[in-house]
Structure formats: C-alpha cells, structure tokens
C-alpha cells in the first residue's frame, strides 16, 4: 500500500480494521530496480507473499532515483546491468545524496556466480551482492539480515 494522499488514507481507514492499518504501515518498503520485467515481478511476488514488505518495481533505470525519493524504501534490490544507466551508477547517486544515503542496497547480478560470491551473498566493497538466479529463501535471508529482522 503506497499512501499517496490523505484522501486515499481515509479510504484505507474506512475499509480496514485498526490492526490491518498498523500492519500495513509497519511493512518495510523495498524498491526493486531491474529492467527484466519478469524477474522484477517474480521478486515482488516473493516478497509480498511474506506479508512483511511493501514492494515497488521500477524497470527503467533512469527513473530509479526519483522513485526512491518518492517511495522512500528502506532497501533497494538493484540489478547491475541495465539499459541507459548501470546499477553501480544508481548506487553511487543514491549514496551521495543526503536524502537517500541511508537506503540499504543489495545488488542482484548474473555477472557473478554463487561460487564467486561465496554462497548466500557477500559484501563486496560497500555493497552486498546476490548472484542470479537466486532462490526465494536466499533472497529473503539476505533481505532480513540487511533490514535487521534476523
């Protein structure tokens, strides 16, 4: 649930119990940035199935920073190789922006294998990396660790 206006909030309040509203508002926001629409939607569905996350997908790398600014995610899952702008460039822009620099970033990449990364995910430089393809359990484990949920 992405709250866009007080009017929308009133509709949500009218159609949900207080418990449901609190649960929705407590969900961690995750932005998935990947130009592979199918991969991005699969990740979104995996995360939403847990009922712990509010997920937004952006498939155009050029829009990633502006979406991060409006959506205000706690974590971004970021593909490295995309058309127009690379994930590493997006990560640098975000980390240099005072308003966005607190956002955690996990790269998803087919460039590195799980053997090269060393299994479940590895920090390389300032960022965590997950090798594609990634299982649901691997993805959720790394996200939970990054968000301090485990």
HELIX and SHEET records of a PDB file:
HELIX    1   1 UNK A    6  UNK A   15  1                                  10    
HELIX    2   2 UNK A   18  UNK A   26  1                                   9    
HELIX    3   3 UNK A   37  UNK A   49  1                                  13    
HELIX    4   4 UNK A   61  UNK A   63  5                                   3    
HELIX    5   5 UNK A   64  UNK A   71  1                                   8    
HELIX    6   6 UNK A   87  UNK A   96  1                                  10    
HELIX    7   7 UNK A  114  UNK A  117  1                                   4    
HELIX    8   8 UNK A  136  UNK A  146  1                                  11    
SHEET    1   A 6 UNK A  53  UNK A  58  0                                        
SHEET    2   A 6 UNK A  28  UNK A  33  1                                        
SHEET    3   A 6 UNK A  75  UNK A  79  1                                        
SHEET    4   A 6 UNK A 104  UNK A 109  1                                        
SHEET    5   A 6 UNK A 127  UNK A 131  1                                        
SHEET    6   A 6 UNK A 122  UNK A 124 -1                                        
END                                                                             
